[in-house]
Amino acid sequence: MPDRSHYAVHQRAAELHDLAAHAHRAAAVHHDKEDHQTGHEHSKQALEHSSKAYQQSEEALRISAILAKQTPQKKATGKTKKK
């Protein structure tokens, strides 16, 4: 397992999703101004950020699954404690 915390992996994935969204917005602005070359570059950057975000999300999911298997689960008995 990588030497990265579960939280840090999720945090990095969220940051990359935000970067991708920002790049998409920037691309849209440039396309609206008919600056298609710059818009294309922002679209390309957005795709790269989206791909990295997806990879980070997949890693976070994998780590979550490993941690879930390692954490002992309490069995639900359906009984309530009396005070």
C-alpha positions in Angstrom: 0.0 0.0 0.0 1.3 3.5 -0.8 2.7 5.6 2.0 -0.1 8.1 1.6 -2.9 8.7 4.0 -6.4 7.9 3.0 -7.5 11.5 3.6 -4.6 12.9 1.5 -5.5 10.8 -1.5 -9.2 11.9 -1.3 -8.0 15.5 -0.8 -5.7 15.4 -3.9 -8.5 13.9 -6.0 -10.8 16.8 -5.0 -8.1 19.3 -5.8 -7.7 17.8 -9.3 -11.4 17.8 -9.9 -11.4 21.5 -9.0 -8.5 22.3 -11.3 -10.3 20.5 -14.1 -13.5 22.5 -13.5 -11.5 25.7 -13.5 -9.8 24.8 -16.8 -13.2 23.9 -18.4 -14.6 27.3 -17.3 -11.5 29.1 -18.7 -11.8 27.2 -22.0 -15.5 28.2 -22.3 -14.6 31.9 -21.7 -11.9 31.8 -24.4 -14.2 30.0 -26.8 -16.9 32.6 -26.2 -14.3 35.3 -27.1 -13.5 33.3 -30.3 -9.9 32.7 -28.9 -10.1 29.1 -30.0 -6.4 28.4 -29.7 -6.3 29.4 -26.0 -9.6 27.7 -25.5 -8.3 24.5 -27.0 -5.2 24.6 -24.6 -7.5 25.1 -21.6 -9.7 22.2 -22.8 -6.6 20.0 -23.1 -5.4 21.0 -19.6 -8.9 20.3 -18.3 -8.8 16.8 -19.8 -5.4 16.1 -18.2 -6.7 17.3 -14.8 -9.8 15.2 -15.2 -7.7 12.1 -16.0 -5.4 12.6 -13.0 -8.5 13.2 -10.8 -10.0 10.0 -11.9 -6.8 8.1 -11.2 -6.6 9.7 -7.7 -10.3 8.8 -7.1 -9.6 5.2 -8.1 -6.6 5.0 -5.7 -8.7 6.5 -2.9 -11.4 3.9 -3.5 -8.8 1.1 -3.5 -7.3 2.4 -0.2 -10.8 2.7 1.3 -11.6 -0.9 0.4 -8.3 -2.1 2.0 -9.0 -0.1 5.2 -12.6 -1.4 5.3 -11.3 -4.9 5.3 -8.7 -4.2 8.0 -11.2 -2.5 10.3 -13.1 -4.9 12.6 -16.8 -4.5 12.2 -19.2 -4.5 15.2 -22.0 -7.0 14.8 -25.4 -5.5 15.1 -27.4 -7.6 17.6 -30.7 -5.7 17.3 -30.7 -5.4 21.1 -30.6 -2.1 23.0 -28.8 -1.5 26.2 -30.9 -0.9 29.4 -29.9 2.0 31.5 
